[in-house]
């Protein structure tokens, strides 16, 4: 395709510019990152180079792989700006000053090819001001692409087209941002702060003011303003600590400078002596000495969490507020009517923020979907403002606003008692400003299981999994338990699925839309069985899982797994048994059983060994694949991206990576269908394993780790069991080990670990604290 | 008996494995370039060379397939020059010299290239397929013991404190730094062509390190141990080569005679304290040479670890001012198979440079051995 972006130039190597460049590189596209020339020192590119070097040390990592980092070329705008002529898209992410941006654009106008898109990452300056004085051609090529920090992890990009922006130019950028950079695009209008930051800033200002006025503690404010509203548990004050307390006055200033007179935001602006003092004293949040919360290290070295008293400004030990009633937790209408400060505070936030959002329909965005998407993706809200209004009841909201003597936004009048979202004929629809319902649009090529589920019944289901017809002859296996944990119910549905696919479908895709593909086996259930001494049940679970996964592997049709988020333990073993994987770029894959004192039990040893032995560049002989598998499993390594999972051999070179989460199912389906013609199931592998000699070598390595203090006593025991499986048990170098023999060794090692009390202690710790026990 | 002499010495620059400038250079190319450099430097007529005897501790992968022969072909030596790969772990290339000496002594040729090679970037220590004998591992804990652990054992046995080790390491770094600054290393280094350009400097030295900096490091091998990365030789890529000829051959062809080989030896010891290997080997060699430790003017003792070097120096009663004049392996690096030829070549070159009489080159060897060579200025 001639008309795609093949090279990008990012100007401005600050946190945003560098992060945007990294995400371009993560997509495998070369990027030129420019900043001002260094003032002193021999290397004039030092500023941009320093930004890349810093990113290589940043956590969470902006780069998905080391290879991606190599795609970023650095330079400076005095010596290299002419190289924008090589690029198909130029992103400006320099300081938020109109004059400086305008003078850069004047230079770009001379240097870039006509038709090459230029976009600004401004978060505050209107597009019309940015293109003042530019040629017609430049105005056609110009738009705003507003990324959120950190660009790799935040899925929102607000795009603003100007009056003169050429549709083709904008579409080319949008296609790249969507498919390559993996972002969901929200079209915003050319208004200050666009959508997410405008609502988000207003929300925080209202919530902070109300907490002070209504005499709430920061803990109470975060409790009420957090989970019940579908807001991340950081709520209000812990979120400000996270983004930086010092950002508050900056945001206030930039919005105050640009918002139209009469905007409700102005009513929130007032002096906040406490915040000013905190900033002056360095309490700027997590990046500083602490913020509204801080950790205090006592004389005994123990850390205690302190919270600031909003009235006195003094820190005091954190005090968890009394739990909300279950009704108030779940039901927004109940929450806002709780008598006293809980209800008052909740209503102050929701009444203001939801009506503000409603007011912005037509002004900042065309429809409610854009506003909801912006808040969900830009601020990680579980529900957008209009989804919250539906939970509260649009009529009730309008009624109470009226009762308070406040204006009711037009869109609420349009809605009346009707919800903003409904499902009609299995299709989700939203209420437009015209008073009619319209289908919620999906970008071309996007297929969501959420939509399939809304319009159809499962083909079959069990307590922990379901089968869905996702069209074109493809069946989808969805995990449905908490954390998408795997258990016997999943295994039995896999066995059921096989004849179903054979009879009625062409291929199977394993996919779900949970935050994580699967956190692995259901440990709670396993521990329960252990406590009950149900060893037969446990063994059955292992054998059943082994058989189900091998049935998937040898099924007479293609099986494609499509993970996103964590695919750990059994979740990773699902991938290892698939014909192919189409992974979301943010896939965190690993065999982590050793962390809880176990070994993989569902065929993970043999599958990993086989693919490592066949992987390119693996030295010959019986040990290299064994050593690599041993290292990966014994240290419970988890990839930090799909690209890294490929380096670690959890993914094959031929497996696909999808950048945009919304496109994962469609891509997986396409991959499965591409395998249908001429499909034959794989031949079972055989193994040449080193036996006792190999085990001796591995034991020596573990003993070294132990001496260095990097492995515990029980780590060494678990590693020994693992080594026994990977080296083939009693097999000799000249023996051929079959897949089933390896499965039997695996099962025995698993059962031995399951019987061990030190494993139970690890599992209990994991279930109780979420942290591994180092026994 | 035919007198055997060292008639030339050269080495590649030494670089840290994995991250250094030689990590992407194939070991056979590295050694071939080093040998070419030695031939050019000495001016020896290559057609008169009998054999390349090359030491390598892990002769597999790119160092496999009798790499000595491949290196001869790569270096465009006449087809008549043979090639043999020798393995005695860290003593490999010193053994190569000893083998050549024996061959010359029995009249099997007059000129040998004795080389050493290790790319610890490209072939892992322990090799790709470590398959220890389970019965031996059970019987002899030291047989397959990690080298770091043996260094801890030596430190404990000889009561060598961490501070002593660190002072020793800093001194090694300072000596190497001064030698490089004075240009005393340049003439032994053969510039190596890598894909990224010419490499003509060592990448291993840390002349600015201090005892304070080293004191901050964590123990590298044992949680409560005293040996750190700073008091160990680094994993290194490098090659070395020495021209070994009969004295008569050297004189006839006008080759520079650096020293003659006076005596050689190997000696086994307890694998769990393999770092003490130089003690037995040096005693034997000195006795065979008919001299005592106090007669030595120059000593090249390999610094696999500060602890074992200190223990050997102390036990043998070596004079401090004779030790590793231009720094040792802690600073310069220890590409396993290449070290033996480096320290023999270096000792010979130092005798010539300093105008002294006797030198000792000695090193410890994993599995429990020592090897030693006594040289005398002609």
Interface residues (C-beta under 8 A of the other chain):
Chain A: X619 X620 X621 X622 X623 X624 X690 X692 X693 X694 X695 X696 X697 X699 X700 X704 X707 X708 X709 X733
Chain B: X61 X126 X128 X129 X130 X131 X132 X133 X134 X137 X144 X145 X146 X148 X149 X219 X220 X221 X222 X223 X225
